[in-house]
Amino acid sequence: MDGSQQQVVRFLEKEVKTYTALSLFLAKKRIRKQLGAGVNQALTSPSFYKERVKEATKLIHELKKAD
């Protein structure tokens, strides 16, 4: 794996950690109530971030296998 691919993998691994944390944070009912109306529902949905985690994880595996 060359340097640019390694950077992409590191970035995606950080994204996975961030999305996982956001998903767990937004899963709390109290937090969702505080966000309230007017906020984009997709961005406040834990499932939105879980899907991003799946996509990023898949990309990481593909990049690691590409070499």
LOMI-986387 format. One record per residue: residue number from 0; residue in one letter; x, y, z of N, C-alpha, C, CB in turn. Coordinates in pm, 1 decimal. Glycine has a CB too. Example, Ala and Ser with C-alpha at 12.3 -4.5 7.8 and 13.67 -1.06 7.14 Angstrom:
REM LOMI-986387
(0 A (1319.0 -569.0 780.0) (1230.0 -450.0 780.0) (1320.0 -330.0 780.0) (1130.8 -447.3 904.6)),
(1 S (1285.0 -225.0 708.0) (1367.0 -106.0 714.0) (1290.0 3.0 787.0) (1408.4 -59.8 572.5)),
END
This chain:
REM LOMI-986387
(0 M (85.0 -116.4 0.0) (0.0 0.0 0.0) (90.3 123.7 0.0) (-97.1 -0.8 122.5)),
(1 D (65.6 215.7 -92.4) (149.8 334.7 -98.4) (106.2 439.3 4.4) (146.4 394.6 -239.0)),
(2 G (181.1 547.0 12.2) (158.8 649.2 113.6) (20.7 711.5 109.0) (260.4 755.8 99.5)),
(3 S (-28.6 738.5 -12.3) (-160.7 802.0 -21.9) (-270.5 707.4 24.7) (-188.2 847.2 -166.1)),
(4 Q (-258.1 579.6 -6.1) (-358.0 482.6 40.0) (-353.5 467.9 191.9) (-335.3 345.8 -26.9)),
(5 Q (-234.6 473.0 249.7) (-221.5 465.1 394.6) (-289.0 585.0 461.1) (-73.1 457.8 434.8)),
(6 Q (-274.0 702.2 400.4) (-339.0 821.8 454.3) (-491.0 808.8 448.0) (-293.4 946.9 377.5)),
(7 V (-539.4 754.7 338.1) (-684.4 735.6 322.5) (-735.3 637.8 427.0) (-718.7 684.6 180.2)),
(8 V (-663.2 528.8 447.9) (-703.8 428.5 546.3) (-705.5 490.3 686.5) (-608.7 306.0 541.9)),
(9 R (-603.1 566.4 721.0) (-600.7 632.1 852.7) (-717.3 729.2 868.4) (-467.7 706.9 873.0)),
(10 F (-745.3 805.5 762.6) (-857.3 898.8 766.5) (-989.1 824.8 786.5) (-862.3 981.8 638.0)),
(11 L (-1009.1 717.7 711.2) (-1133.7 641.3 722.3) (-1147.2 575.2 859.0) (-1140.6 535.2 612.8)),
(12 E (-1036.4 530.2 915.3) (-1042.2 471.8 1049.6) (-1085.1 576.1 1152.6) (-905.6 412.4 1088.3)),
(13 K (-1037.6 699.3 1136.5) (-1081.2 808.1 1225.1) (-1229.3 837.5 1203.7) (-997.2 935.9 1200.7)),
(14 E (-1273.0 834.6 1077.6) (-1414.2 856.7 1046.1) (-1501.4 751.2 1113.6) (-1436.5 854.7 893.7)),
(15 V (-1458.4 627.0 1110.0) (-1534.4 518.7 1172.2) (-1550.0 546.3 1322.1) (-1464.5 381.5 1148.7)),
(16 K (-1441.6 586.5 1386.1) (-1448.3 617.4 1529.4) (-1543.7 734.1 1556.0) (-1307.9 650.4 1583.8)),
(17 T (-1536.4 836.0 1472.3) (-1623.0 953.0 1488.7) (-1768.7 915.3 1468.4) (-1583.2 1064.1 1390.6)),
(18 Y (-1797.7 842.4 1361.4) (-1935.7 802.6 1332.8) (-1990.9 710.9 1440.5) (-1944.0 733.8 1197.3)),
(19 T (-1907.6 622.2 1492.5) (-1951.3 533.5 1600.3) (-1987.6 615.1 1723.7) (-1841.5 430.4 1634.4)),
(20 A (-1903.0 710.2 1756.5) (-1929.7 795.7 1872.7) (-2057.7 877.3 1852.6) (-1810.5 889.9 1898.5)),
(21 L (-2075.7 933.8 1734.1) (-2197.3 1010.6 1706.0) (-2321.6 922.7 1713.9) (-2188.4 1075.9 1567.8)),
(22 S (-2311.7 803.3 1661.7) (-2424.6 711.2 1665.4) (-2464.2 679.0 1808.5) (-2391.2 583.0 1590.2)),
(23 L (-2365.3 650.4 1892.2) (-2393.1 620.4 2032.9) (-2450.0 742.3 2105.4) (-2265.5 572.4 2103.3)),
(24 F (-2393.8 858.7 2077.6) (-2438.4 982.3 2139.9) (-2583.4 1013.5 2102.2) (-2346.8 1098.0 2099.3)),
(25 L (-2614.7 1002.3 1973.2) (-2748.5 1037.0 1926.1) (-2852.1 930.6 1959.0) (-2746.0 1060.1 1777.6)),
(26 A (-2806.6 813.6 1999.1) (-2899.9 707.1 2035.7) (-2968.4 736.7 2168.7) (-2827.0 572.9 2043.1)),
(27 K (-2912.2 827.2 2246.5) (-2970.6 861.3 2375.2) (-3095.7 945.5 2352.1) (-2868.4 936.7 2464.5)),
(28 K (-3206.7 904.0 2411.0) (-3334.0 972.9 2390.3) (-3329.8 1117.4 2436.9) (-3444.7 899.9 2462.1)),
(29 R (-3263.7 1141.0 2545.4) (-3257.9 1276.0 2601.3) (-3190.5 1373.7 2503.9) (-3182.6 1274.6 2735.3)),
(30 I (-3086.7 1328.2 2439.4) (-3014.9 1411.8 2343.1) (-3105.1 1443.4 2224.1) (-2885.0 1341.8 2295.4)),
(31 R (-3174.8 1344.0 2176.0) (-3262.1 1364.9 2060.3) (-3371.9 1465.0 2092.6) (-3323.7 1232.2 2014.7)),
(32 K (-3424.8 1462.0 2214.5) (-3526.4 1559.2 2254.4) (-3468.8 1700.4 2255.9) (-3583.2 1523.8 2392.6)),
(33 Q (-3345.6 1714.0 2304.8) (-3283.7 1845.6 2313.0) (-3255.8 1904.5 2174.8) (-3154.9 1837.3 2392.4)),
(34 L (-3225.7 1818.7 2079.0) (-3199.9 1868.1 1944.0) (-3327.2 1924.0 1882.2) (-3142.6 1756.4 1855.7)),
(35 G (-3438.1 1860.1 1909.9) (-3569.2 1911.0 1872.1) (-3593.6 1926.8 1723.4) (-3590.0 2039.6 1935.8)),
(36 A (-3699.6 2000.2 1696.1) (-3744.0 2021.2 1557.8) (-3652.6 2121.1 1488.4) (-3890.9 2070.7 1553.7)),
(37 G (-3657.0 2117.0 1357.1) (-3577.6 2208.9 1278.5) (-3439.3 2156.9 1244.8) (-3565.4 2337.0 1350.2)),
(38 V (-3401.1 2047.2 1305.5) (-3270.8 1987.8 1276.4) (-3293.1 1876.6 1174.4) (-3201.3 1933.0 1407.2)),
(39 N (-3203.9 1867.3 1079.6) (-3214.1 1763.6 976.7) (-3223.5 1626.6 1043.0) (-3092.6 1769.2 879.8)),
(40 Q (-3334.3 1557.4 1021.6) (-3358.2 1429.5 1087.5) (-3255.9 1323.6 1048.4) (-3497.1 1380.2 1055.0)),
(41 A (-3208.7 1327.1 925.0) (-3109.6 1226.6 882.6) (-2980.7 1241.6 962.0) (-3080.2 1239.0 731.4)),
(42 L (-2939.7 1364.9 986.3) (-2813.4 1387.3 1056.6) (-2824.1 1361.1 1205.6) (-2766.0 1528.3 1033.8)),
(43 T (-2944.7 1356.2 1259.1) (-2960.6 1326.8 1401.4) (-3001.4 1182.5 1425.2) (-3063.1 1419.7 1463.0)),
(44 S (-3005.1 1104.2 1321.2) (-3043.9 964.1 1332.4) (-2919.9 876.2 1352.5) (-3122.4 919.4 1206.8)),
(45 P (-2919.9 794.5 1458.5) (-2805.9 703.8 1479.7) (-2784.0 608.4 1362.4) (-2826.7 623.4 1606.9)),
(46 S (-2891.6 567.7 1296.1) (-2878.1 473.4 1184.8) (-2802.3 536.3 1067.4) (-3016.6 425.9 1138.4)),
(47 F (-2813.5 667.7 1050.5) (-2738.9 737.6 945.4) (-2588.9 713.8 964.4) (-2770.7 890.4 947.0)),
(48 Y (-2542.5 728.3 1086.2) (-2399.5 711.9 1114.0) (-2357.5 565.8 1113.2) (-2364.8 774.1 1247.9)),
(49 K (-2447.8 476.3 1150.0) (-2415.8 333.6 1143.0) (-2392.0 292.0 997.6) (-2529.7 248.9 1205.5)),
(50 E (-2471.8 347.8 906.5) (-2452.8 319.0 763.6) (-2319.0 374.2 714.8) (-2568.4 378.8 680.3)),
(51 R (-2281.0 493.1 760.9) (-2152.0 550.8 722.8) (-2037.7 463.4 774.3) (-2138.3 695.0 777.4)),
(52 V (-2052.8 406.9 894.3) (-1950.5 318.5 950.0) (-1934.9 195.6 860.4) (-1986.9 276.2 1095.4)),
(53 K (-2045.9 138.0 818.0) (-2039.1 20.4 730.5) (-1967.7 53.3 600.8) (-2179.4 -32.9 700.7)),
(54 E (-2002.0 167.7 540.5) (-1940.1 208.2 414.5) (-1790.0 231.1 431.3) (-2006.9 335.0 361.2)),
(55 A (-1752.3 302.2 537.4) (-1610.4 331.2 560.0) (-1531.8 203.6 588.1) (-1593.8 429.4 676.5)),
(56 T (-1590.4 113.1 665.1) (-1523.3 -13.6 696.6) (-1501.9 -94.5 569.3) (-1605.5 -95.5 799.2)),
(57 K (-1601.2 -95.2 484.7) (-1589.5 -167.4 357.3) (-1476.9 -108.0 273.0) (-1723.3 -162.7 279.2)),
(58 L (-1469.6 24.7 266.2) (-1362.9 89.9 190.2) (-1224.7 57.9 247.8) (-1384.6 241.3 188.2)),
(59 I (-1214.8 55.6 378.2) (-1086.7 24.2 442.3) (-1040.0 -115.0 401.9) (-1098.6 34.0 595.9)),
(60 H (-1130.6 -211.3 407.5) (-1094.9 -349.0 370.5) (-1053.8 -356.8 223.7) (-1213.0 -444.6 397.5)),
(61 E (-1126.2 -286.9 137.1) (-1093.8 -288.4 -6.0) (-956.7 -226.1 -31.9) (-1201.7 -213.5 -86.1)),
(62 L (-927.4 -116.1 35.9) (-797.9 -51.5 16.8) (-683.8 -138.4 67.3) (-795.3 83.1 87.2)),
(63 K (-704.8 -205.8 177.6) (-600.0 -291.7 232.7) (-576.8 -413.2 144.2) (-636.2 -336.2 374.5)),
(64 K (-683.2 -464.7 80.1) (-669.1 -580.7 -7.2) (-609.9 -542.6 -142.5) (-804.0 -648.2 -26.7)),
(65 A (-625.1 -417.7 -182.9) (-581.0 -372.9 -315.8) (-431.8 -387.1 -335.8) (-620.4 -229.3 -337.9)),
(66 D (-358.1 -388.9 -229.0) (-212.6 -396.2 -241.5) (-163.0 -534.4 -258.6) (-147.4 -336.5 -124.3)),
END
